[in-house]
């Protein structure tokens, strides 16, 4: 399987796990706590497979950058977290960085 497909799975699992981490209320709610642990374990398993073909710096930059943006979007919609202009600009810069790496960098493989 393509390393970037594995990376996509890692990102999705990490986003679900982080969302459930908030919902676990400090690991006091069983179901969200179990999903958190399983999600992070699956995320790292997928990430380890992506690192077979995706350069580690590029893979981690994409994983963390896309994860940050997705989690922030979920926090905005689901948890009603407010985002001010600097937060929105920062998210835009993170997305721009991920796009630059993927579209223009020879390091992305």
C-alpha positions as a Markdown table, in Angstrom:
| # | Residue | x | y | z |
|---|---|---|---|---|
| 1 | Unk | 0.0 | 0.0 | 0.0 |
| 2 | Unk | 1.2 | 3.5 | -0.7 |
| 3 | Unk | 2.9 | 5.3 | 2.2 |
| 4 | Unk | 0.6 | 8.3 | 1.8 |
| 5 | Unk | -2.4 | 6.1 | 2.2 |
| 6 | Unk | -1.0 | 4.8 | 5.4 |
| 7 | Unk | -0.3 | 8.4 | 6.4 |
| 8 | Unk | -3.9 | 9.3 | 5.7 |
| 9 | Unk | -5.0 | 6.4 | 8.0 |
| 10 | Unk | -2.7 | 7.7 | 10.7 |
| 11 | Unk | -4.1 | 11.2 | 10.5 |
| 12 | Unk | -7.7 | 10.0 | 10.6 |
| 13 | Unk | -7.0 | 7.7 | 13.6 |
| 14 | Unk | -5.2 | 10.5 | 15.4 |
| 15 | Unk | -8.0 | 13.0 | 14.8 |
| 16 | Unk | -10.6 | 10.5 | 16.1 |
| 17 | Unk | -8.4 | 9.7 | 19.1 |
| 18 | Unk | -7.8 | 13.3 | 20.0 |
| 19 | Unk | -11.5 | 14.1 | 19.6 |
| 20 | Unk | -12.3 | 11.3 | 22.0 |
| 21 | Unk | -9.6 | 12.4 | 24.4 |
| 22 | Unk | -11.6 | 15.6 | 24.9 |
| 23 | Unk | -14.8 | 13.6 | 25.2 |
| 24 | Unk | -13.2 | 11.2 | 27.7 |
| 25 | Unk | -13.3 | 13.9 | 30.3 |
| 26 | Unk | -9.9 | 13.1 | 31.8 |
| 27 | Unk | -10.4 | 9.3 | 31.1 |
| 28 | Unk | -13.4 | 9.3 | 33.4 |
| 29 | Unk | -15.8 | 8.1 | 30.6 |
| 30 | Unk | -15.1 | 4.5 | 29.5 |
| 31 | Unk | -16.1 | 4.4 | 25.8 |
| 32 | Unk | -14.3 | 7.6 | 24.7 |
| 33 | Unk | -11.3 | 6.5 | 26.8 |
| 34 | Unk | -11.1 | 3.2 | 25.0 |
| 35 | Unk | -11.5 | 4.8 | 21.6 |
| 36 | Unk | -8.7 | 7.2 | 22.5 |
| 37 | Unk | -6.2 | 4.5 | 23.4 |
| 38 | Unk | -7.2 | 2.3 | 20.4 |
| 39 | Unk | -7.1 | 5.3 | 18.1 |
| 40 | Unk | -3.6 | 6.4 | 19.1 |
| 41 | Unk | -2.3 | 2.8 | 18.9 |
| 42 | Unk | -3.8 | 2.5 | 15.4 |
| 43 | Unk | -2.5 | 5.9 | 14.4 |
| 44 | Unk | 1.1 | 5.0 | 15.3 |
| 45 | Unk | 0.8 | 1.6 | 13.7 |
| 46 | Unk | -0.3 | 3.3 | 10.4 |
| 47 | Unk | 2.4 | 6.0 | 10.8 |
| 48 | Unk | 5.1 | 3.3 | 11.2 |
| 49 | Unk | 4.0 | 1.7 | 7.9 |
| 50 | Unk | 4.0 | 5.1 | 6.1 |
| 51 | Unk | 7.6 | 5.7 | 7.2 |
| 52 | Unk | 8.7 | 2.7 | 5.1 |
| 53 | Unk | 8.3 | 4.9 | 2.0 |
| 54 | Unk | 7.5 | 8.5 | 3.2 |
| 55 | Unk | 10.5 | 10.5 | 4.4 |
| 56 | Unk | 10.2 | 10.9 | 8.2 |
| 57 | Unk | 10.4 | 14.7 | 8.2 |
| 58 | Unk | 7.9 | 15.1 | 5.5 |
| 59 | Unk | 5.5 | 12.4 | 6.9 |
| 60 | Unk | 5.6 | 13.9 | 10.4 |
| 61 | Unk | 5.1 | 17.5 | 9.0 |
| 62 | Unk | 2.0 | 16.3 | 7.1 |
| 63 | Unk | 0.7 | 14.2 | 10.0 |
| 64 | Unk | 1.0 | 16.9 | 12.5 |
| 65 | Unk | 0.0 | 19.8 | 10.3 |
| 66 | Unk | -3.1 | 18.2 | 8.8 |
| 67 | Unk | -4.0 | 16.8 | 12.3 |
| 68 | Unk | -3.8 | 20.2 | 13.9 |
| 69 | Unk | -6.0 | 21.8 | 11.2 |
| 70 | Unk | -8.6 | 19.0 | 11.4 |
| 71 | Unk | -8.7 | 18.9 | 15.2 |
| 72 | Unk | -9.1 | 22.7 | 15.3 |
| 73 | Unk | -12.0 | 22.4 | 12.8 |
| 74 | Unk | -13.7 | 19.7 | 15.0 |
| 75 | Unk | -13.1 | 21.8 | 18.1 |
| 76 | Unk | -14.7 | 24.8 | 16.4 |
| 77 | Unk | -17.8 | 22.8 | 15.2 |
| 78 | Unk | -18.3 | 20.1 | 17.9 |
| 79 | Unk | -16.9 | 21.7 | 21.0 |
| 80 | Unk | -17.9 | 25.3 | 20.1 |
| 81 | Unk | -14.3 | 26.6 | 20.5 |
| 82 | Unk | -14.0 | 30.1 | 19.1 |
| 83 | Unk | -11.3 | 30.9 | 16.6 |
| 84 | Unk | -10.1 | 34.4 | 16.2 |
| 85 | Unk | -8.4 | 35.9 | 13.2 |
| 86 | Unk | -4.8 | 35.0 | 14.3 |
| 87 | Unk | -5.9 | 31.4 | 14.8 |
| 88 | Unk | -7.5 | 31.2 | 11.4 |
| 89 | Unk | -4.4 | 32.8 | 9.8 |
| 90 | Unk | -2.2 | 30.3 | 11.6 |
| 91 | Unk | -4.3 | 27.4 | 10.3 |
| 92 | Unk | -4.0 | 28.8 | 6.8 |
| 93 | Unk | -0.2 | 29.0 | 7.1 |
| 94 | Unk | -0.1 | 25.4 | 8.4 |
| 95 | Unk | -2.2 | 24.3 | 5.4 |
| 96 | Unk | 0.0 | 26.3 | 3.0 |
| 97 | Unk | 3.1 | 24.6 | 4.5 |
| 98 | Unk | 1.7 | 21.2 | 3.9 |
| 99 | Unk | 0.8 | 22.1 | 0.4 |
| 100 | Unk | 4.2 | 23.6 | -0.4 |
| 101 | Unk | 5.9 | 20.4 | 0.9 |
| 102 | Unk | 3.6 | 18.1 | -1.2 |
| 103 | Unk | 3.5 | 20.2 | -4.4 |
| 104 | Unk | 7.0 | 21.7 | -4.6 |
| 105 | Unk | 9.5 | 19.8 | -2.4 |
| 106 | Unk | 11.7 | 17.1 | -3.8 |
| 107 | Unk | 12.0 | 15.8 | -0.3 |
| 108 | Unk | 8.4 | 14.5 | -0.3 |
| 109 | Unk | 9.4 | 11.5 | -2.4 |
